[in-house]
Amino acid sequence: MSAALFLALALFQQSGAAPGDAPDVATPVAPVTVTATQAPVADPRDRIVCRREHVLGSNRPQRICQTQRQWEAQRDQSREELREVRERPSDLPSFPRGGGR
């Protein structure tokens, strides 16, 4: 006898029913209501967006999930920092161009 058949027979015998017994009437089942766990997003910038990006110090991309609003804030902050670096006066001395030894 196979193991699956043996297991099924053992479970059937534990239920207290004889092998030839069958229920006369089907047991009614209450309807199940399924609701979403997350409410619909009112603002499209509040939806979650996942991206695969390389993290500093790693060669493998990681999945990073943020809202669209957070991605936009991060982009704006990076642009502002880059603009500040470009406009900052340089403390390095300027050397005349041209060759010469």
Chimera marker file (.cmm) of the C-alpha trace (Angstrom):
<marker_set name="trace">
<marker id="1" x="0.000" y="0.000" z="0.000" r="1" g="1" b="0" radius="0.5"/>
<marker id="2" x="1.411" y="3.401" z="-0.888" r="1" g="1" b="0" radius="0.5"/>
<marker id="3" x="2.189" y="5.922" z="1.824" r="1" g="1" b="0" radius="0.5"/>
<marker id="4" x="-0.338" y="8.483" z="0.535" r="1" g="1" b="0" radius="0.5"/>
<marker id="5" x="-3.159" y="5.939" z="0.478" r="1" g="1" b="0" radius="0.5"/>
<marker id="6" x="-2.227" y="4.706" z="3.936" r="1" g="1" b="0" radius="0.5"/>
<marker id="7" x="-2.225" y="8.288" z="5.279" r="1" g="1" b="0" radius="0.5"/>
<marker id="8" x="-5.618" y="9.034" z="3.697" r="1" g="1" b="0" radius="0.5"/>
<marker id="9" x="-7.108" y="5.860" z="5.162" r="1" g="1" b="0" radius="0.5"/>
<marker id="10" x="-5.695" y="6.663" z="8.611" r="1" g="1" b="0" radius="0.5"/>
<marker id="11" x="-7.143" y="10.192" z="8.546" r="1" g="1" b="0" radius="0.5"/>
<marker id="12" x="-10.508" y="8.887" z="7.400" r="1" g="1" b="0" radius="0.5"/>
<marker id="13" x="-10.617" y="6.347" z="10.230" r="1" g="1" b="0" radius="0.5"/>
<marker id="14" x="-9.739" y="9.022" z="12.799" r="1" g="1" b="0" radius="0.5"/>
<marker id="15" x="-12.728" y="11.065" z="11.692" r="1" g="1" b="0" radius="0.5"/>
<marker id="16" x="-15.022" y="8.351" z="13.076" r="1" g="1" b="0" radius="0.5"/>
<marker id="17" x="-16.753" y="7.496" z="9.811" r="1" g="1" b="0" radius="0.5"/>
<marker id="18" x="-16.816" y="4.059" z="8.293" r="1" g="1" b="0" radius="0.5"/>
<marker id="19" x="-15.302" y="3.656" z="4.808" r="1" g="1" b="0" radius="0.5"/>
<marker id="20" x="-18.748" y="3.222" z="3.197" r="1" g="1" b="0" radius="0.5"/>
<marker id="21" x="-20.462" y="6.084" z="5.035" r="1" g="1" b="0" radius="0.5"/>
<marker id="22" x="-21.151" y="9.275" z="3.182" r="1" g="1" b="0" radius="0.5"/>
<marker id="23" x="-22.831" y="12.368" z="4.567" r="1" g="1" b="0" radius="0.5"/>
<marker id="24" x="-26.517" y="12.594" z="3.616" r="1" g="1" b="0" radius="0.5"/>
<marker id="25" x="-26.766" y="16.374" z="3.530" r="1" g="1" b="0" radius="0.5"/>
<marker id="26" x="-24.102" y="18.847" z="2.533" r="1" g="1" b="0" radius="0.5"/>
<marker id="27" x="-23.136" y="21.255" z="5.283" r="1" g="1" b="0" radius="0.5"/>
<marker id="28" x="-23.946" y="24.843" z="4.274" r="1" g="1" b="0" radius="0.5"/>
<marker id="29" x="-20.979" y="27.174" z="4.128" r="1" g="1" b="0" radius="0.5"/>
<marker id="30" x="-21.243" y="30.844" z="5.020" r="1" g="1" b="0" radius="0.5"/>
<marker id="31" x="-20.163" y="33.261" z="2.281" r="1" g="1" b="0" radius="0.5"/>
<marker id="32" x="-16.730" y="34.768" z="2.734" r="1" g="1" b="0" radius="0.5"/>
<marker id="33" x="-16.184" y="38.472" z="2.238" r="1" g="1" b="0" radius="0.5"/>
<marker id="34" x="-12.722" y="39.417" z="1.015" r="1" g="1" b="0" radius="0.5"/>
<marker id="35" x="-11.531" y="42.952" z="1.556" r="1" g="1" b="0" radius="0.5"/>
<marker id="36" x="-8.355" y="44.580" z="0.350" r="1" g="1" b="0" radius="0.5"/>
<marker id="37" x="-5.771" y="45.184" z="3.034" r="1" g="1" b="0" radius="0.5"/>
<marker id="38" x="-4.705" y="48.487" z="1.537" r="1" g="1" b="0" radius="0.5"/>
<marker id="39" x="-7.107" y="51.318" z="0.783" r="1" g="1" b="0" radius="0.5"/>
<marker id="40" x="-7.004" y="52.784" z="-2.710" r="1" g="1" b="0" radius="0.5"/>
<marker id="41" x="-4.462" y="55.561" z="-3.028" r="1" g="1" b="0" radius="0.5"/>
<marker id="42" x="-6.037" y="58.972" z="-3.499" r="1" g="1" b="0" radius="0.5"/>
<marker id="43" x="-2.895" y="60.746" z="-4.722" r="1" g="1" b="0" radius="0.5"/>
<marker id="44" x="-0.880" y="58.886" z="-7.381" r="1" g="1" b="0" radius="0.5"/>
<marker id="45" x="2.322" y="60.221" z="-5.813" r="1" g="1" b="0" radius="0.5"/>
<marker id="46" x="1.544" y="58.184" z="-2.677" r="1" g="1" b="0" radius="0.5"/>
<marker id="47" x="1.777" y="54.847" z="-4.495" r="1" g="1" b="0" radius="0.5"/>
<marker id="48" x="4.790" y="52.676" z="-3.732" r="1" g="1" b="0" radius="0.5"/>
<marker id="49" x="7.395" y="52.294" z="-6.463" r="1" g="1" b="0" radius="0.5"/>
<marker id="50" x="10.182" y="49.710" z="-6.215" r="1" g="1" b="0" radius="0.5"/>
<marker id="51" x="13.469" y="50.037" z="-8.075" r="1" g="1" b="0" radius="0.5"/>
<marker id="52" x="16.593" y="47.918" z="-8.295" r="1" g="1" b="0" radius="0.5"/>
<marker id="53" x="19.618" y="50.117" z="-7.573" r="1" g="1" b="0" radius="0.5"/>
<marker id="54" x="23.265" y="49.527" z="-6.828" r="1" g="1" b="0" radius="0.5"/>
<marker id="55" x="24.009" y="50.505" z="-3.246" r="1" g="1" b="0" radius="0.5"/>
<marker id="56" x="27.359" y="52.087" z="-2.431" r="1" g="1" b="0" radius="0.5"/>
<marker id="57" x="29.855" y="49.380" z="-1.470" r="1" g="1" b="0" radius="0.5"/>
<marker id="58" x="27.962" y="46.567" z="-3.149" r="1" g="1" b="0" radius="0.5"/>
<marker id="59" x="28.096" y="45.148" z="-6.626" r="1" g="1" b="0" radius="0.5"/>
<marker id="60" x="24.636" y="43.602" z="-6.385" r="1" g="1" b="0" radius="0.5"/>
<marker id="61" x="21.544" y="45.698" z="-6.986" r="1" g="1" b="0" radius="0.5"/>
<marker id="62" x="19.078" y="45.854" z="-4.126" r="1" g="1" b="0" radius="0.5"/>
<marker id="63" x="15.341" y="46.377" z="-4.299" r="1" g="1" b="0" radius="0.5"/>
<marker id="64" x="14.421" y="49.736" z="-2.786" r="1" g="1" b="0" radius="0.5"/>
<marker id="65" x="10.745" y="50.623" z="-2.312" r="1" g="1" b="0" radius="0.5"/>
<marker id="66" x="9.540" y="54.164" z="-1.614" r="1" g="1" b="0" radius="0.5"/>
<marker id="67" x="6.535" y="56.257" z="-2.496" r="1" g="1" b="0" radius="0.5"/>
<marker id="68" x="6.686" y="58.293" z="-5.683" r="1" g="1" b="0" radius="0.5"/>
<marker id="69" x="6.694" y="61.425" z="-3.501" r="1" g="1" b="0" radius="0.5"/>
<marker id="70" x="9.842" y="60.170" z="-1.673" r="1" g="1" b="0" radius="0.5"/>
<marker id="71" x="11.604" y="59.373" z="-4.985" r="1" g="1" b="0" radius="0.5"/>
<marker id="72" x="10.840" y="62.906" z="-6.215" r="1" g="1" b="0" radius="0.5"/>
<marker id="73" x="12.090" y="64.493" z="-2.948" r="1" g="1" b="0" radius="0.5"/>
<marker id="74" x="15.315" y="62.482" z="-3.167" r="1" g="1" b="0" radius="0.5"/>
<marker id="75" x="15.809" y="63.542" z="-6.809" r="1" g="1" b="0" radius="0.5"/>
<marker id="76" x="15.186" y="67.220" z="-5.965" r="1" g="1" b="0" radius="0.5"/>
<marker id="77" x="17.617" y="67.076" z="-3.035" r="1" g="1" b="0" radius="0.5"/>
<marker id="78" x="20.335" y="65.533" z="-5.218" r="1" g="1" b="0" radius="0.5"/>
<marker id="79" x="19.855" y="68.223" z="-7.866" r="1" g="1" b="0" radius="0.5"/>
<marker id="80" x="20.072" y="70.978" z="-5.242" r="1" g="1" b="0" radius="0.5"/>
<marker id="81" x="23.286" y="69.537" z="-3.769" r="1" g="1" b="0" radius="0.5"/>
<marker id="82" x="24.853" y="69.269" z="-7.220" r="1" g="1" b="0" radius="0.5"/>
<marker id="83" x="23.892" y="72.871" z="-8.020" r="1" g="1" b="0" radius="0.5"/>
<marker id="84" x="25.499" y="74.050" z="-4.756" r="1" g="1" b="0" radius="0.5"/>
<marker id="85" x="28.733" y="72.187" z="-5.512" r="1" g="1" b="0" radius="0.5"/>
<marker id="86" x="28.928" y="73.672" z="-9.003" r="1" g="1" b="0" radius="0.5"/>
<marker id="87" x="28.375" y="77.218" z="-7.751" r="1" g="1" b="0" radius="0.5"/>
<marker id="88" x="30.764" y="76.956" z="-4.788" r="1" g="1" b="0" radius="0.5"/>
<marker id="89" x="33.967" y="78.931" z="-5.326" r="1" g="1" b="0" radius="0.5"/>
<marker id="90" x="37.009" y="76.774" z="-5.631" r="1" g="1" b="0" radius="0.5"/>
<marker id="91" x="39.812" y="77.100" z="-3.082" r="1" g="1" b="0" radius="0.5"/>
<marker id="92" x="42.325" y="75.535" z="-5.460" r="1" g="1" b="0" radius="0.5"/>
<marker id="93" x="44.906" y="77.795" z="-7.063" r="1" g="1" b="0" radius="0.5"/>
<marker id="94" x="44.475" y="78.365" z="-10.753" r="1" g="1" b="0" radius="0.5"/>
<marker id="95" x="47.376" y="77.419" z="-12.973" r="1" g="1" b="0" radius="0.5"/>
<marker id="96" x="48.088" y="79.066" z="-16.283" r="1" g="1" b="0" radius="0.5"/>
<marker id="97" x="47.107" y="76.979" z="-19.237" r="1" g="1" b="0" radius="0.5"/>
<marker id="98" x="49.616" y="75.884" z="-21.738" r="1" g="1" b="0" radius="0.5"/>
<marker id="99" x="52.590" y="73.640" z="-21.763" r="1" g="1" b="0" radius="0.5"/>
<marker id="100" x="56.111" y="74.573" z="-21.059" r="1" g="1" b="0" radius="0.5"/>
<marker id="101" x="58.835" y="73.188" z="-19.106" r="1" g="1" b="0" radius="0.5"/>
<link id1="1" id2="2" r="1" g="1" b="0" radius="0.2"/>
<link id1="2" id2="3" r="1" g="1" b="0" radius="0.2"/>
<link id1="3" id2="4" r="1" g="1" b="0" radius="0.2"/>
<link id1="4" id2="5" r="1" g="1" b="0" radius="0.2"/>
<link id1="5" id2="6" r="1" g="1" b="0" radius="0.2"/>
<link id1="6" id2="7" r="1" g="1" b="0" radius="0.2"/>
<link id1="7" id2="8" r="1" g="1" b="0" radius="0.2"/>
<link id1="8" id2="9" r="1" g="1" b="0" radius="0.2"/>
<link id1="9" id2="10" r="1" g="1" b="0" radius="0.2"/>
<link id1="10" id2="11" r="1" g="1" b="0" radius="0.2"/>
<link id1="11" id2="12" r="1" g="1" b="0" radius="0.2"/>
<link id1="12" id2="13" r="1" g="1" b="0" radius="0.2"/>
<link id1="13" id2="14" r="1" g="1" b="0" radius="0.2"/>
<link id1="14" id2="15" r="1" g="1" b="0" radius="0.2"/>
<link id1="15" id2="16" r="1" g="1" b="0" radius="0.2"/>
<link id1="16" id2="17" r="1" g="1" b="0" radius="0.2"/>
<link id1="17" id2="18" r="1" g="1" b="0" radius="0.2"/>
<link id1="18" id2="19" r="1" g="1" b="0" radius="0.2"/>
<link id1="19" id2="20" r="1" g="1" b="0" radius="0.2"/>
<link id1="20" id2="21" r="1" g="1" b="0" radius="0.2"/>
<link id1="21" id2="22" r="1" g="1" b="0" radius="0.2"/>
<link id1="22" id2="23" r="1" g="1" b="0" radius="0.2"/>
<link id1="23" id2="24" r="1" g="1" b="0" radius="0.2"/>
<link id1="24" id2="25" r="1" g="1" b="0" radius="0.2"/>
<link id1="25" id2="26" r="1" g="1" b="0" radius="0.2"/>
<link id1="26" id2="27" r="1" g="1" b="0" radius="0.2"/>
<link id1="27" id2="28" r="1" g="1" b="0" radius="0.2"/>
<link id1="28" id2="29" r="1" g="1" b="0" radius="0.2"/>
<link id1="29" id2="30" r="1" g="1" b="0" radius="0.2"/>
<link id1="30" id2="31" r="1" g="1" b="0" radius="0.2"/>
<link id1="31" id2="32" r="1" g="1" b="0" radius="0.2"/>
<link id1="32" id2="33" r="1" g="1" b="0" radius="0.2"/>
<link id1="33" id2="34" r="1" g="1" b="0" radius="0.2"/>
<link id1="34" id2="35" r="1" g="1" b="0" radius="0.2"/>
<link id1="35" id2="36" r="1" g="1" b="0" radius="0.2"/>
<link id1="36" id2="37" r="1" g="1" b="0" radius="0.2"/>
<link id1="37" id2="38" r="1" g="1" b="0" radius="0.2"/>
<link id1="38" id2="39" r="1" g="1" b="0" radius="0.2"/>
<link id1="39" id2="40" r="1" g="1" b="0" radius="0.2"/>
<link id1="40" id2="41" r="1" g="1" b="0" radius="0.2"/>
<link id1="41" id2="42" r="1" g="1" b="0" radius="0.2"/>
<link id1="42" id2="43" r="1" g="1" b="0" radius="0.2"/>
<link id1="43" id2="44" r="1" g="1" b="0" radius="0.2"/>
<link id1="44" id2="45" r="1" g="1" b="0" radius="0.2"/>
<link id1="45" id2="46" r="1" g="1" b="0" radius="0.2"/>
<link id1="46" id2="47" r="1" g="1" b="0" radius="0.2"/>
<link id1="47" id2="48" r="1" g="1" b="0" radius="0.2"/>
<link id1="48" id2="49" r="1" g="1" b="0" radius="0.2"/>
<link id1="49" id2="50" r="1" g="1" b="0" radius="0.2"/>
<link id1="50" id2="51" r="1" g="1" b="0" radius="0.2"/>
<link id1="51" id2="52" r="1" g="1" b="0" radius="0.2"/>
<link id1="52" id2="53" r="1" g="1" b="0" radius="0.2"/>
<link id1="53" id2="54" r="1" g="1" b="0" radius="0.2"/>
<link id1="54" id2="55" r="1" g="1" b="0" radius="0.2"/>
<link id1="55" id2="56" r="1" g="1" b="0" radius="0.2"/>
<link id1="56" id2="57" r="1" g="1" b="0" radius="0.2"/>
<link id1="57" id2="58" r="1" g="1" b="0" radius="0.2"/>
<link id1="58" id2="59" r="1" g="1" b="0" radius="0.2"/>
<link id1="59" id2="60" r="1" g="1" b="0" radius="0.2"/>
<link id1="60" id2="61" r="1" g="1" b="0" radius="0.2"/>
<link id1="61" id2="62" r="1" g="1" b="0" radius="0.2"/>
<link id1="62" id2="63" r="1" g="1" b="0" radius="0.2"/>
<link id1="63" id2="64" r="1" g="1" b="0" radius="0.2"/>
<link id1="64" id2="65" r="1" g="1" b="0" radius="0.2"/>
<link id1="65" id2="66" r="1" g="1" b="0" radius="0.2"/>
<link id1="66" id2="67" r="1" g="1" b="0" radius="0.2"/>
<link id1="67" id2="68" r="1" g="1" b="0" radius="0.2"/>
<link id1="68" id2="69" r="1" g="1" b="0" radius="0.2"/>
<link id1="69" id2="70" r="1" g="1" b="0" radius="0.2"/>
<link id1="70" id2="71" r="1" g="1" b="0" radius="0.2"/>
<link id1="71" id2="72" r="1" g="1" b="0" radius="0.2"/>
<link id1="72" id2="73" r="1" g="1" b="0" radius="0.2"/>
<link id1="73" id2="74" r="1" g="1" b="0" radius="0.2"/>
<link id1="74" id2="75" r="1" g="1" b="0" radius="0.2"/>
<link id1="75" id2="76" r="1" g="1" b="0" radius="0.2"/>
<link id1="76" id2="77" r="1" g="1" b="0" radius="0.2"/>
<link id1="77" id2="78" r="1" g="1" b="0" radius="0.2"/>
<link id1="78" id2="79" r="1" g="1" b="0" radius="0.2"/>
<link id1="79" id2="80" r="1" g="1" b="0" radius="0.2"/>
<link id1="80" id2="81" r="1" g="1" b="0" radius="0.2"/>
<link id1="81" id2="82" r="1" g="1" b="0" radius="0.2"/>
<link id1="82" id2="83" r="1" g="1" b="0" radius="0.2"/>
<link id1="83" id2="84" r="1" g="1" b="0" radius="0.2"/>
<link id1="84" id2="85" r="1" g="1" b="0" radius="0.2"/>
<link id1="85" id2="86" r="1" g="1" b="0" radius="0.2"/>
<link id1="86" id2="87" r="1" g="1" b="0" radius="0.2"/>
<link id1="87" id2="88" r="1" g="1" b="0" radius="0.2"/>
<link id1="88" id2="89" r="1" g="1" b="0" radius="0.2"/>
<link id1="89" id2="90" r="1" g="1" b="0" radius="0.2"/>
<link id1="90" id2="91" r="1" g="1" b="0" radius="0.2"/>
<link id1="91" id2="92" r="1" g="1" b="0" radius="0.2"/>
<link id1="92" id2="93" r="1" g="1" b="0" radius="0.2"/>
<link id1="93" id2="94" r="1" g="1" b="0" radius="0.2"/>
<link id1="94" id2="95" r="1" g="1" b="0" radius="0.2"/>
<link id1="95" id2="96" r="1" g="1" b="0" radius="0.2"/>
<link id1="96" id2="97" r="1" g="1" b="0" radius="0.2"/>
<link id1="97" id2="98" r="1" g="1" b="0" radius="0.2"/>
<link id1="98" id2="99" r="1" g="1" b="0" radius="0.2"/>
<link id1="99" id2="100" r="1" g="1" b="0" radius="0.2"/>
<link id1="100" id2="101" r="1" g="1" b="0" radius="0.2"/>
</marker_set>
